[in-house]
Amino acid sequence: MQVLLGLSSVSLERDQLVAIRGGVGARVICLRGSLWVTQENAAEDQLLEMGESLVIEHPGLTVVMALDPASVRIAEPVSRKGLRDLALRWLRGDGLARPAMVA
């Protein structure tokens, strides 16, 4: 299975897995349910509940397992250039929502 990072979410039944290899910097986002995440060479595993996320910090294999029916999104790392471009677009008002100014 190929997942387009940042654009796709995957629905998992209890005990189903998603394996991510070489995902350093990618963000694992729990959209629904509960997820167990283990990263190769990490000291501890992590649990994610709906709305929580983590950034993959270790090279090698990362395994995400659903503890109950769940949905997960794996988002690509945002480069510094990407953040800069996003900030510039926001400042120019290029189609991005801007907060209302308070007088």
HUVEN-V422384 format. One record per backbone hydrogen bond with DSSP energy under -1.0 kcal/mol. NH is the residue of the N-H (numbers start at 1). CO is the residue of the C=O. E is the energy in kcal/mol with one decimal. If there is no record, write none. Layout:
NH	CO	E
NH	CO	E
//
This chain:
6	74	-1.9
7	4	-1.8
8	4	-1.5
10	72	-2.8
12	70	-3.7
15	66	-3.0
16	13	-2.3
18	64	-2.3
20	62	-3.1
22	60	-1.8
25	56	-3.1
26	23	-2.8
27	75	-2.6
28	54	-2.9
29	73	-3.0
30	52	-2.7
31	71	-2.2
32	71	-1.4
35	48	-2.9
36	65	-3.0
37	46	-3.3
38	63	-2.4
40	61	-2.8
42	39	-2.2
46	37	-2.9
48	35	-2.9
51	30	-3.1
52	49	-2.5
54	28	-1.8
56	26	-2.9
62	20	-2.8
63	38	-2.7
64	18	-2.8
65	36	-2.9
66	16	-2.2
67	34	-2.5
70	12	-2.6
71	32	-1.8
72	10	-2.3
73	29	-2.3
75	27	-3.0
83	79	-2.2
84	80	-2.5
85	81	-2.8
86	82	-2.2
87	83	-2.4
88	84	-2.4
89	85	-2.3
90	86	-2.3
91	87	-2.5
92	88	-2.1
93	89	-1.1
94	89	-2.4
95	93	-2.5
//
